[in-house]
């Protein structure tokens, strides 16, 4: 009996059709709004490890200018999108992220 259960379990784990069916059922629940929030958070977090390392003296190497520039331009595009859509929560969140990033940058520059 246990061999039968083990065989069924192995078939279910490696059954590609079952995986595709489950993904099709559950993927629509992850909305575009959720992915937008994830993108904003990841953009905000892109430069923080390097900036914290500079602040704590672990390194003297600043983050590459292009990385910071692309992160800020991406955030600015999200900010414009939220402003056009009149999404106050995103405007406040992205604005707060800009403030934190600018504060960290100012601490590094004027240290």
N, C-alpha and C positions, 0 to 999 in steps of 0.2 A: 504494500500500500504506500509506503513512504517513497519508494522508487517511482511510483506513478506521480505522486505529488511533486517530487523533485524534477521529474521530466516535464511536467506541466509548467512548473515555475521557470525552468530553463527556456522552454518554448516561449513563454510570455515575455521574459526578459529580452530575448533576442528576436522577437517577432517585430519586424520592421513595420508591417501594416498596423499593428496595434500602437506603435509609437507615433506613426503619422496620424492615426485617428485621434489619439490623445492630444497631440499638438494642435490639430485642427479644432478640437473642442475647446481647448483652454487658451489658445493664443489670442483670440479676439478680446478676451478680458483684459489683456494688457493694452491699455489704450494709448493713443498718440500723446495724450496729456501726460501720462506716466513717463513715456520715453522722453518727452520734452523736459520734464523735471530732472530725469537722470542726466540728460545732456548738460543742463545748466549746472548741476552739482559737479559733474566731472570737469567742466570747463573751469569752474571756480577752484577746484582742487588741483589743477594741473601745475600751478606754479608754487603752491604752498610748501611742499616739502623742501624745495631748493631754498626758498626764502627763509624758512625756519632754520635750515642748516647754516645759512649765512648769518642770521641773527644770533644763533647760539655759538658761533665761532667755529663750527665744525669744518667749514670750508670758506675760502675767499672767492670761489668761483661763482659769479652771478649766473642766473638762468639765461639761456640764449634769448636775444632780443626778439628773434622771429617767433619763438614759442610764446613769449609774453604778448607780442603784438597780435598773433593769430587768436590767442585766448581772449584778449580784450575785444577784438573785432567780432568774434563769435558771440561773446556776451552782449556786445552792443547791438548786434542783429537780433538776438533774442529779446533785448530790451525794447527795440523798435517794434518788433512783432507784438509784444505784450501791450505796448502803448497804443498801437493801432487797434488791437482787439479790446482795449479798455479793460485789461485783466490786471486789476490792482494788486492782487497777491503776487503775481509774477513781477510786476514793476517794482514793488517793495523788496522782494527777495533779491532780484538781480541788482537793484540799487544798493542794498546792504552789502552784497558781495563785492560790488565795485568799491564801496567805502572800505571794507576790510582789506582788499587787495591794495588799495592806495595807501592805507595806513601801514601795512607791512612794507611796502616799497619805500615809504617815507622814513620808517625806522631804519631801514638798511642804508638809505642814501645819507641821512643826517646822523648816523651813528658815530 
